[in-house]
């Protein structure tokens, strides 16, 4: 019997992080120790020293649309990294930092699982090196300065009804989605309606992930637009005098964090933007360092390929100037059966394991339409694709062969089952070989849209080509925002769609590869500092809620003071 993920992590024999850094080729003065097993990287010094060294190959791991429990994308990313190490490759992994929202919500921890984990698991799932707290502090400092400015003179002539900047907290808390601040008399501020987002959905987090230097971070923070004046002119964090202090709060958070896999490959874990709200990829600086220090870099784009991977290509790659050499789409037989209608899955409710175990070839074949669409979408960017099947013990050979056949017909380099959860790197060596082969194939990378296209044309291109929608419907508020943002010159920014991760559409109930639907856009927000516009599709929320039985219920301390139930 395989121990729990937490038991495996707690039993792991970690190397001192100084040894992991040395293995990467980092020099002693290029890391800042956070105890024995964590460090921050002085990335600007590393990039300057290695500026003439060629970059390694970049591998982006993504997935089909998952069940609410996830399909092991992080397990796949870590397992593939360990497997590349098994076949003798110099490899580095880059991942996002976990948010406390999912950790204490539905999914639990985000360090991988089984024998494909990164460690120290408890640290990275909880407060880690404080980066997410720093983002929250910087975000909320700006929020406090906005309300204080409006109350005490309002020299910038800010229209309180135009303020779009919200406070954040890194806990899923639906009660904070819509609130009124400033109640209790004049001393407490100007009353207005606002709300909270989860910290990882903050524009500050997106900026931290997309900044390429401390100077770039400072400039991006200054460009944050918090609202407008009464005559419609944008008001920025720079106008309020907040950007400098925000930069100081984030100065150390900009430095990437170094940890390790269970098989001692380096992992740079940095920033944590959600993929269903923000752009869903780890920091640019983490990738840049990894690409100078390794021949192969495995990174991960959040949720389905219609979310994080599309944003990786159209947003992150534009600012990073580097494009993936291979895309890995991971899937499970379980999720494909769900997409084929074999069973219904609701967030916060357990999956009927009896239906998962039951072989259902018609449902599986139907569900593979979701996989095929994601393959087609990634090929639109001109990048070779490998599919991995994250195998469960209940999967049959017939089911595996059917998925392989359908994936190969869709034009992938290879479709390979993996067993990295139970076997670590040894369970993914065939996939590692396929990824190396894919990275050696020519790529013809192209963006899905041009930045000078009108806002609507960019949105509609994503909706029709990636999601399969017949068209897009805009609310009056969205139409107003498009007119405003075009007038202000924000129409040249890329698009970061905020929508459900559970479907290619805006509706989590539409499984497989839905057709005959139109994408509703209820609002559009401008993240000018981050450098994108994000339309809100359907009922998408920027603050999640806890399920009826959150994962937090199982987390505790045992009689020896050790954490239990975290993952």
Secondary structure, DSSP 8 states (H G I E B T S, - for coil): ----HHHHHHH-----HHHHHHHHT--GGGEEESSSS-EEE-HHHHHHHTTTS---EEEEEEESS--TT---HHHHHHHHHHHHHHTT--EEEEE----HHHHTSSS---SEETTEEEESHHHHHTTTTSHHHHHHHHHHHHHHHHHHHHHTT-TT-B-GGG----EEESS--GGGSSEEES-SSGGG---EEE-EEEGGGSHHHHHHHH--SHHHHHHHHHT-EEEEBTTS-EEETTTTT-HHHHHHHHTTTTS-EEEEETT--EEEE-----TTTS--B--HHHHHHHHHH-SEEEEEB-SSIIIIIHHIIIIIHHHH----SEEEEEE-HHHHHHHTTS----TTS---HHHHHS--HHHHHHHHHHHHHHHHHHHTTT--EEEEEE--TT--HHHHHHHHHHHHHTT-SEEEEE-HHHHGGGGGHHHHHHHHHHHTS------SS-TTS-HHHHHHHIIIIII--SEEEE-HHHHHHHHHHHHHTGGGSEE--B--SSSSSS-TT--SS--S-EEEEEEEEEETTTTEEEEEETT--SS----TT-GGGG-EE-TTS-EES--
